[in-house]
Amino acid sequence: MPRRSGRRWGSLRAARLDPGGGAATIAVTIQECHAAARLGVFARSHALTAREREIATLLAAGVAGSALAGRLGITGNTLQDHFKAIYAKTGVHSREELLARALGGA
């Protein structure tokens, strides 16, 4: 699991144990936060568009370069425009930095 300064990523889940509406007894669990969930939170927190989220997801899956543009049905120039917008919104300067921040490695 990626770490930053010795910290680990986790997710909290809570569930009401008494669905009848009586005394509120709630169970809370802490679980490992998987990369896909981290990527989703990162995308929402930086207001990425649906297309920008799709690009980040494919990049995280290892699709890069002309294969990425081809998979999306866009030109390389259009893909670069999307990356510029993503970089501006997230404050990163490279694809590697984008993935490191989005997936919890930086």
Chimera marker file (.cmm) of the C-alpha trace (Angstrom):
<marker_set name="trace">
<marker id="1" x="0.000" y="0.000" z="0.000" r="1" g="1" b="0" radius="0.5"/>
<marker id="2" x="1.417" y="3.437" z="-0.887" r="1" g="1" b="0" radius="0.5"/>
<marker id="3" x="2.655" y="5.447" z="2.059" r="1" g="1" b="0" radius="0.5"/>
<marker id="4" x="3.388" y="9.083" z="2.642" r="1" g="1" b="0" radius="0.5"/>
<marker id="5" x="5.442" y="10.101" z="5.631" r="1" g="1" b="0" radius="0.5"/>
<marker id="6" x="4.724" y="6.739" z="7.253" r="1" g="1" b="0" radius="0.5"/>
<marker id="7" x="0.956" y="7.128" z="6.948" r="1" g="1" b="0" radius="0.5"/>
<marker id="8" x="-1.400" y="4.655" z="5.303" r="1" g="1" b="0" radius="0.5"/>
<marker id="9" x="-4.566" y="5.305" z="3.291" r="1" g="1" b="0" radius="0.5"/>
<marker id="10" x="-7.750" y="3.941" z="4.743" r="1" g="1" b="0" radius="0.5"/>
<marker id="11" x="-11.479" y="4.260" z="4.385" r="1" g="1" b="0" radius="0.5"/>
<marker id="12" x="-14.086" y="4.462" z="7.103" r="1" g="1" b="0" radius="0.5"/>
<marker id="13" x="-17.470" y="2.805" z="6.836" r="1" g="1" b="0" radius="0.5"/>
<marker id="14" x="-20.315" y="3.195" z="9.260" r="1" g="1" b="0" radius="0.5"/>
<marker id="15" x="-23.540" y="1.225" z="9.559" r="1" g="1" b="0" radius="0.5"/>
<marker id="16" x="-26.495" y="1.472" z="11.892" r="1" g="1" b="0" radius="0.5"/>
<marker id="17" x="-26.877" y="-1.781" z="13.808" r="1" g="1" b="0" radius="0.5"/>
<marker id="18" x="-30.490" y="-1.107" z="14.838" r="1" g="1" b="0" radius="0.5"/>
<marker id="19" x="-32.412" y="-0.393" z="11.614" r="1" g="1" b="0" radius="0.5"/>
<marker id="20" x="-35.652" y="-0.041" z="13.619" r="1" g="1" b="0" radius="0.5"/>
<marker id="21" x="-34.774" y="3.507" z="14.568" r="1" g="1" b="0" radius="0.5"/>
<marker id="22" x="-34.303" y="2.837" z="18.288" r="1" g="1" b="0" radius="0.5"/>
<marker id="23" x="-31.185" y="3.793" z="20.167" r="1" g="1" b="0" radius="0.5"/>
<marker id="24" x="-28.539" y="4.631" z="17.611" r="1" g="1" b="0" radius="0.5"/>
<marker id="25" x="-25.901" y="1.930" z="17.719" r="1" g="1" b="0" radius="0.5"/>
<marker id="26" x="-23.390" y="2.379" z="14.955" r="1" g="1" b="0" radius="0.5"/>
<marker id="27" x="-20.536" y="0.122" z="13.921" r="1" g="1" b="0" radius="0.5"/>
<marker id="28" x="-17.492" y="1.715" z="12.308" r="1" g="1" b="0" radius="0.5"/>
<marker id="29" x="-14.885" y="-0.219" z="10.355" r="1" g="1" b="0" radius="0.5"/>
<marker id="30" x="-11.549" y="0.922" z="8.979" r="1" g="1" b="0" radius="0.5"/>
<marker id="31" x="-10.334" y="-0.763" z="5.806" r="1" g="1" b="0" radius="0.5"/>
<marker id="32" x="-7.506" y="-0.389" z="3.344" r="1" g="1" b="0" radius="0.5"/>
<marker id="33" x="-8.365" y="2.250" z="0.766" r="1" g="1" b="0" radius="0.5"/>
<marker id="34" x="-7.781" y="0.804" z="-2.689" r="1" g="1" b="0" radius="0.5"/>
<marker id="35" x="-6.233" y="2.793" z="-5.522" r="1" g="1" b="0" radius="0.5"/>
<marker id="36" x="-9.507" y="3.120" z="-7.460" r="1" g="1" b="0" radius="0.5"/>
<marker id="37" x="-11.199" y="4.736" z="-4.464" r="1" g="1" b="0" radius="0.5"/>
<marker id="38" x="-8.272" y="7.121" z="-3.946" r="1" g="1" b="0" radius="0.5"/>
<marker id="39" x="-8.357" y="8.080" z="-7.614" r="1" g="1" b="0" radius="0.5"/>
<marker id="40" x="-12.081" y="8.788" z="-7.399" r="1" g="1" b="0" radius="0.5"/>
<marker id="41" x="-11.699" y="11.005" z="-4.340" r="1" g="1" b="0" radius="0.5"/>
<marker id="42" x="-8.788" y="12.826" z="-5.972" r="1" g="1" b="0" radius="0.5"/>
<marker id="43" x="-10.806" y="13.445" z="-9.155" r="1" g="1" b="0" radius="0.5"/>
<marker id="44" x="-13.850" y="14.720" z="-7.251" r="1" g="1" b="0" radius="0.5"/>
<marker id="45" x="-11.780" y="16.931" z="-4.950" r="1" g="1" b="0" radius="0.5"/>
<marker id="46" x="-10.163" y="18.642" z="-7.949" r="1" g="1" b="0" radius="0.5"/>
<marker id="47" x="-13.422" y="18.929" z="-9.928" r="1" g="1" b="0" radius="0.5"/>
<marker id="48" x="-12.153" y="16.890" z="-12.870" r="1" g="1" b="0" radius="0.5"/>
<marker id="49" x="-14.663" y="16.508" z="-15.694" r="1" g="1" b="0" radius="0.5"/>
<marker id="50" x="-15.958" y="13.079" z="-16.690" r="1" g="1" b="0" radius="0.5"/>
<marker id="51" x="-13.497" y="12.991" z="-19.611" r="1" g="1" b="0" radius="0.5"/>
<marker id="52" x="-10.593" y="14.043" z="-17.389" r="1" g="1" b="0" radius="0.5"/>
<marker id="53" x="-11.530" y="11.315" z="-14.884" r="1" g="1" b="0" radius="0.5"/>
<marker id="54" x="-11.622" y="8.801" z="-17.746" r="1" g="1" b="0" radius="0.5"/>
<marker id="55" x="-8.144" y="9.872" z="-18.845" r="1" g="1" b="0" radius="0.5"/>
<marker id="56" x="-6.762" y="9.617" z="-15.300" r="1" g="1" b="0" radius="0.5"/>
<marker id="57" x="-8.336" y="6.184" z="-14.850" r="1" g="1" b="0" radius="0.5"/>
<marker id="58" x="-6.866" y="4.854" z="-18.104" r="1" g="1" b="0" radius="0.5"/>
<marker id="59" x="-3.489" y="6.366" z="-17.230" r="1" g="1" b="0" radius="0.5"/>
<marker id="60" x="-3.602" y="4.640" z="-13.836" r="1" g="1" b="0" radius="0.5"/>
<marker id="61" x="-4.414" y="1.371" z="-15.623" r="1" g="1" b="0" radius="0.5"/>
<marker id="62" x="-1.187" y="1.691" z="-17.608" r="1" g="1" b="0" radius="0.5"/>
<marker id="63" x="-2.587" y="2.970" z="-20.903" r="1" g="1" b="0" radius="0.5"/>
<marker id="64" x="-0.338" y="5.744" z="-22.209" r="1" g="1" b="0" radius="0.5"/>
<marker id="65" x="0.729" y="7.666" z="-25.282" r="1" g="1" b="0" radius="0.5"/>
<marker id="66" x="-0.942" y="7.108" z="-28.613" r="1" g="1" b="0" radius="0.5"/>
<marker id="67" x="-2.794" y="4.080" z="-27.219" r="1" g="1" b="0" radius="0.5"/>
<marker id="68" x="-4.523" y="6.384" z="-24.752" r="1" g="1" b="0" radius="0.5"/>
<marker id="69" x="-5.588" y="8.828" z="-27.467" r="1" g="1" b="0" radius="0.5"/>
<marker id="70" x="-6.689" y="5.930" z="-29.679" r="1" g="1" b="0" radius="0.5"/>
<marker id="71" x="-8.730" y="4.332" z="-26.908" r="1" g="1" b="0" radius="0.5"/>
<marker id="72" x="-10.511" y="7.642" z="-26.349" r="1" g="1" b="0" radius="0.5"/>
<marker id="73" x="-10.970" y="8.310" z="-30.076" r="1" g="1" b="0" radius="0.5"/>
<marker id="74" x="-9.197" y="11.683" z="-29.928" r="1" g="1" b="0" radius="0.5"/>
<marker id="75" x="-6.038" y="13.148" z="-31.403" r="1" g="1" b="0" radius="0.5"/>
<marker id="76" x="-2.776" y="13.438" z="-29.539" r="1" g="1" b="0" radius="0.5"/>
<marker id="77" x="-3.173" y="17.228" z="-29.488" r="1" g="1" b="0" radius="0.5"/>
<marker id="78" x="-6.616" y="16.956" z="-27.886" r="1" g="1" b="0" radius="0.5"/>
<marker id="79" x="-5.203" y="14.540" z="-25.316" r="1" g="1" b="0" radius="0.5"/>
<marker id="80" x="-2.442" y="17.047" z="-24.500" r="1" g="1" b="0" radius="0.5"/>
<marker id="81" x="-5.098" y="19.745" z="-24.031" r="1" g="1" b="0" radius="0.5"/>
<marker id="82" x="-6.883" y="17.485" z="-21.543" r="1" g="1" b="0" radius="0.5"/>
<marker id="83" x="-3.632" y="16.863" z="-19.672" r="1" g="1" b="0" radius="0.5"/>
<marker id="84" x="-2.946" y="20.611" z="-19.510" r="1" g="1" b="0" radius="0.5"/>
<marker id="85" x="-6.385" y="21.137" z="-17.962" r="1" g="1" b="0" radius="0.5"/>
<marker id="86" x="-5.832" y="18.295" z="-15.487" r="1" g="1" b="0" radius="0.5"/>
<marker id="87" x="-2.410" y="19.660" z="-14.511" r="1" g="1" b="0" radius="0.5"/>
<marker id="88" x="-3.834" y="23.152" z="-13.985" r="1" g="1" b="0" radius="0.5"/>
<marker id="89" x="-6.645" y="21.850" z="-11.769" r="1" g="1" b="0" radius="0.5"/>
<marker id="90" x="-4.455" y="19.538" z="-9.705" r="1" g="1" b="0" radius="0.5"/>
<marker id="91" x="-1.233" y="21.556" z="-9.499" r="1" g="1" b="0" radius="0.5"/>
<marker id="92" x="0.977" y="18.840" z="-10.981" r="1" g="1" b="0" radius="0.5"/>
<marker id="93" x="3.465" y="19.075" z="-13.841" r="1" g="1" b="0" radius="0.5"/>
<marker id="94" x="3.733" y="15.533" z="-15.211" r="1" g="1" b="0" radius="0.5"/>
<marker id="95" x="1.820" y="12.314" z="-15.662" r="1" g="1" b="0" radius="0.5"/>
<marker id="96" x="4.033" y="10.625" z="-13.086" r="1" g="1" b="0" radius="0.5"/>
<marker id="97" x="3.308" y="13.318" z="-10.507" r="1" g="1" b="0" radius="0.5"/>
<marker id="98" x="-0.413" y="13.114" z="-11.311" r="1" g="1" b="0" radius="0.5"/>
<marker id="99" x="-0.460" y="9.380" z="-10.636" r="1" g="1" b="0" radius="0.5"/>
<marker id="100" x="1.644" y="9.706" z="-7.491" r="1" g="1" b="0" radius="0.5"/>
<marker id="101" x="-0.718" y="12.279" z="-6.015" r="1" g="1" b="0" radius="0.5"/>
<marker id="102" x="-3.919" y="10.622" z="-7.209" r="1" g="1" b="0" radius="0.5"/>
<marker id="103" x="-2.946" y="7.170" z="-5.991" r="1" g="1" b="0" radius="0.5"/>
<marker id="104" x="-1.415" y="8.287" z="-2.709" r="1" g="1" b="0" radius="0.5"/>
<marker id="105" x="2.284" y="8.006" z="-3.427" r="1" g="1" b="0" radius="0.5"/>
<marker id="106" x="3.223" y="11.672" z="-3.005" r="1" g="1" b="0" radius="0.5"/>
<link id1="1" id2="2" r="1" g="1" b="0" radius="0.2"/>
<link id1="2" id2="3" r="1" g="1" b="0" radius="0.2"/>
<link id1="3" id2="4" r="1" g="1" b="0" radius="0.2"/>
<link id1="4" id2="5" r="1" g="1" b="0" radius="0.2"/>
<link id1="5" id2="6" r="1" g="1" b="0" radius="0.2"/>
<link id1="6" id2="7" r="1" g="1" b="0" radius="0.2"/>
<link id1="7" id2="8" r="1" g="1" b="0" radius="0.2"/>
<link id1="8" id2="9" r="1" g="1" b="0" radius="0.2"/>
<link id1="9" id2="10" r="1" g="1" b="0" radius="0.2"/>
<link id1="10" id2="11" r="1" g="1" b="0" radius="0.2"/>
<link id1="11" id2="12" r="1" g="1" b="0" radius="0.2"/>
<link id1="12" id2="13" r="1" g="1" b="0" radius="0.2"/>
<link id1="13" id2="14" r="1" g="1" b="0" radius="0.2"/>
<link id1="14" id2="15" r="1" g="1" b="0" radius="0.2"/>
<link id1="15" id2="16" r="1" g="1" b="0" radius="0.2"/>
<link id1="16" id2="17" r="1" g="1" b="0" radius="0.2"/>
<link id1="17" id2="18" r="1" g="1" b="0" radius="0.2"/>
<link id1="18" id2="19" r="1" g="1" b="0" radius="0.2"/>
<link id1="19" id2="20" r="1" g="1" b="0" radius="0.2"/>
<link id1="20" id2="21" r="1" g="1" b="0" radius="0.2"/>
<link id1="21" id2="22" r="1" g="1" b="0" radius="0.2"/>
<link id1="22" id2="23" r="1" g="1" b="0" radius="0.2"/>
<link id1="23" id2="24" r="1" g="1" b="0" radius="0.2"/>
<link id1="24" id2="25" r="1" g="1" b="0" radius="0.2"/>
<link id1="25" id2="26" r="1" g="1" b="0" radius="0.2"/>
<link id1="26" id2="27" r="1" g="1" b="0" radius="0.2"/>
<link id1="27" id2="28" r="1" g="1" b="0" radius="0.2"/>
<link id1="28" id2="29" r="1" g="1" b="0" radius="0.2"/>
<link id1="29" id2="30" r="1" g="1" b="0" radius="0.2"/>
<link id1="30" id2="31" r="1" g="1" b="0" radius="0.2"/>
<link id1="31" id2="32" r="1" g="1" b="0" radius="0.2"/>
<link id1="32" id2="33" r="1" g="1" b="0" radius="0.2"/>
<link id1="33" id2="34" r="1" g="1" b="0" radius="0.2"/>
<link id1="34" id2="35" r="1" g="1" b="0" radius="0.2"/>
<link id1="35" id2="36" r="1" g="1" b="0" radius="0.2"/>
<link id1="36" id2="37" r="1" g="1" b="0" radius="0.2"/>
<link id1="37" id2="38" r="1" g="1" b="0" radius="0.2"/>
<link id1="38" id2="39" r="1" g="1" b="0" radius="0.2"/>
<link id1="39" id2="40" r="1" g="1" b="0" radius="0.2"/>
<link id1="40" id2="41" r="1" g="1" b="0" radius="0.2"/>
<link id1="41" id2="42" r="1" g="1" b="0" radius="0.2"/>
<link id1="42" id2="43" r="1" g="1" b="0" radius="0.2"/>
<link id1="43" id2="44" r="1" g="1" b="0" radius="0.2"/>
<link id1="44" id2="45" r="1" g="1" b="0" radius="0.2"/>
<link id1="45" id2="46" r="1" g="1" b="0" radius="0.2"/>
<link id1="46" id2="47" r="1" g="1" b="0" radius="0.2"/>
<link id1="47" id2="48" r="1" g="1" b="0" radius="0.2"/>
<link id1="48" id2="49" r="1" g="1" b="0" radius="0.2"/>
<link id1="49" id2="50" r="1" g="1" b="0" radius="0.2"/>
<link id1="50" id2="51" r="1" g="1" b="0" radius="0.2"/>
<link id1="51" id2="52" r="1" g="1" b="0" radius="0.2"/>
<link id1="52" id2="53" r="1" g="1" b="0" radius="0.2"/>
<link id1="53" id2="54" r="1" g="1" b="0" radius="0.2"/>
<link id1="54" id2="55" r="1" g="1" b="0" radius="0.2"/>
<link id1="55" id2="56" r="1" g="1" b="0" radius="0.2"/>
<link id1="56" id2="57" r="1" g="1" b="0" radius="0.2"/>
<link id1="57" id2="58" r="1" g="1" b="0" radius="0.2"/>
<link id1="58" id2="59" r="1" g="1" b="0" radius="0.2"/>
<link id1="59" id2="60" r="1" g="1" b="0" radius="0.2"/>
<link id1="60" id2="61" r="1" g="1" b="0" radius="0.2"/>
<link id1="61" id2="62" r="1" g="1" b="0" radius="0.2"/>
<link id1="62" id2="63" r="1" g="1" b="0" radius="0.2"/>
<link id1="63" id2="64" r="1" g="1" b="0" radius="0.2"/>
<link id1="64" id2="65" r="1" g="1" b="0" radius="0.2"/>
<link id1="65" id2="66" r="1" g="1" b="0" radius="0.2"/>
<link id1="66" id2="67" r="1" g="1" b="0" radius="0.2"/>
<link id1="67" id2="68" r="1" g="1" b="0" radius="0.2"/>
<link id1="68" id2="69" r="1" g="1" b="0" radius="0.2"/>
<link id1="69" id2="70" r="1" g="1" b="0" radius="0.2"/>
<link id1="70" id2="71" r="1" g="1" b="0" radius="0.2"/>
<link id1="71" id2="72" r="1" g="1" b="0" radius="0.2"/>
<link id1="72" id2="73" r="1" g="1" b="0" radius="0.2"/>
<link id1="73" id2="74" r="1" g="1" b="0" radius="0.2"/>
<link id1="74" id2="75" r="1" g="1" b="0" radius="0.2"/>
<link id1="75" id2="76" r="1" g="1" b="0" radius="0.2"/>
<link id1="76" id2="77" r="1" g="1" b="0" radius="0.2"/>
<link id1="77" id2="78" r="1" g="1" b="0" radius="0.2"/>
<link id1="78" id2="79" r="1" g="1" b="0" radius="0.2"/>
<link id1="79" id2="80" r="1" g="1" b="0" radius="0.2"/>
<link id1="80" id2="81" r="1" g="1" b="0" radius="0.2"/>
<link id1="81" id2="82" r="1" g="1" b="0" radius="0.2"/>
<link id1="82" id2="83" r="1" g="1" b="0" radius="0.2"/>
<link id1="83" id2="84" r="1" g="1" b="0" radius="0.2"/>
<link id1="84" id2="85" r="1" g="1" b="0" radius="0.2"/>
<link id1="85" id2="86" r="1" g="1" b="0" radius="0.2"/>
<link id1="86" id2="87" r="1" g="1" b="0" radius="0.2"/>
<link id1="87" id2="88" r="1" g="1" b="0" radius="0.2"/>
<link id1="88" id2="89" r="1" g="1" b="0" radius="0.2"/>
<link id1="89" id2="90" r="1" g="1" b="0" radius="0.2"/>
<link id1="90" id2="91" r="1" g="1" b="0" radius="0.2"/>
<link id1="91" id2="92" r="1" g="1" b="0" radius="0.2"/>
<link id1="92" id2="93" r="1" g="1" b="0" radius="0.2"/>
<link id1="93" id2="94" r="1" g="1" b="0" radius="0.2"/>
<link id1="94" id2="95" r="1" g="1" b="0" radius="0.2"/>
<link id1="95" id2="96" r="1" g="1" b="0" radius="0.2"/>
<link id1="96" id2="97" r="1" g="1" b="0" radius="0.2"/>
<link id1="97" id2="98" r="1" g="1" b="0" radius="0.2"/>
<link id1="98" id2="99" r="1" g="1" b="0" radius="0.2"/>
<link id1="99" id2="100" r="1" g="1" b="0" radius="0.2"/>
<link id1="100" id2="101" r="1" g="1" b="0" radius="0.2"/>
<link id1="101" id2="102" r="1" g="1" b="0" radius="0.2"/>
<link id1="102" id2="103" r="1" g="1" b="0" radius="0.2"/>
<link id1="103" id2="104" r="1" g="1" b="0" radius="0.2"/>
<link id1="104" id2="105" r="1" g="1" b="0" radius="0.2"/>
<link id1="105" id2="106" r="1" g="1" b="0" radius="0.2"/>
</marker_set>
